[in-house]
Amino acid sequence: VTIGDFALESHMDKVARELGMDPLRLRLKNAYRDGDMKAHRKVASGAALVEVMQRAAELVGHDLPPEYRAMSSAGRSEV
């Protein structure tokens, strides 16, 4: 799993660079939220990825615009 995760995260960074986008913002926009259908056909519930990434950004001093700080794992919002 670690090798696969490394490949996935490296690719996400590459995509963000190609789009001229902050890699964390790309991940926040695409994070699973409650109610999302995962690739293995299971519905996400109890998701907390958005909040974890927001807290990690805060801890390392990575500034996020208000609309990204307002995101939640509780449901999908458009930014």
Wavefront OBJ file of the C-alpha trace (Angstrom):
o trace
v 0.000 0.000 0.000
v 2.818 2.421 0.823
v 4.288 2.224 -2.682
v 0.859 2.764 -4.230
v 0.148 5.712 -1.936
v 3.508 7.274 -2.790
v 2.750 6.939 -6.512
v -0.726 8.415 -6.076
v 0.464 11.366 -3.995
v 3.365 12.046 -6.384
v 0.916 12.090 -9.279
v -1.414 14.456 -7.393
v 1.522 16.841 -6.929
v 2.320 16.616 -10.655
v -1.314 17.312 -11.604
v -1.395 20.308 -9.247
v 1.808 21.692 -10.803
v 0.402 21.264 -14.317
v -2.759 23.102 -13.273
v -0.771 25.824 -11.501
v -2.666 24.951 -8.331
v -1.707 24.562 -4.673
v -1.430 20.759 -4.120
v -3.311 20.975 -0.828
v -6.213 22.836 -2.439
v -6.393 20.169 -5.151
v -6.593 17.479 -2.470
v -9.238 19.393 -0.501
v -11.406 19.817 -3.610
v -11.174 16.096 -4.354
v -11.310 14.586 -0.850
v -13.992 12.022 -0.080
v -16.960 13.420 1.774
v -19.865 11.685 3.443
v -22.163 10.293 0.785
v -19.526 10.082 -1.970
v -19.259 6.787 -3.854
v -15.750 5.342 -3.573
v -14.012 3.420 -6.368
v -14.877 0.087 -4.741
v -18.594 1.004 -4.791
v -18.873 1.764 -1.059
v -20.452 4.990 0.140
v -18.162 7.147 2.280
v -19.410 7.779 5.794
v -17.715 9.233 8.824
v -15.187 10.962 6.572
v -12.867 13.440 8.274
v -10.171 13.901 5.638
v -11.024 17.536 4.930
v -10.771 18.483 8.597
v -7.512 16.555 9.009
v -5.941 18.353 6.038
v -7.176 21.730 7.298
v -5.654 21.102 10.730
v -2.368 19.875 9.210
v -2.204 23.037 7.079
v -2.799 25.135 10.181
v -0.068 23.330 12.140
v 2.572 23.934 9.459
v 1.480 27.504 8.692
v 0.074 26.720 5.234
v -2.399 29.518 4.536
v -5.765 28.504 3.100
v -8.355 30.960 1.766
v -11.591 31.216 3.771
v -13.566 29.082 1.291
v -11.123 26.186 1.817
v -11.139 26.631 5.601
v -14.963 26.480 5.472
v -15.009 23.113 3.642
v -16.308 20.089 5.503
v -16.345 16.321 5.141
v -20.069 16.442 5.897
v -20.996 17.125 2.293
v -19.881 18.403 -1.063
v -19.544 22.150 -1.660
v -18.329 23.823 -4.810
v -15.206 26.009 -4.804
l 1 2 3 4 5 6 7 8 9 10 11 12 13 14 15 16 17 18 19 20 21 22 23 24 25 26 27 28 29 30 31 32 33 34 35 36 37 38 39 40 41 42 43 44 45 46 47 48 49 50 51 52 53 54 55 56 57 58 59 60 61 62 63 64 65 66 67 68 69 70 71 72 73 74 75 76 77 78 79
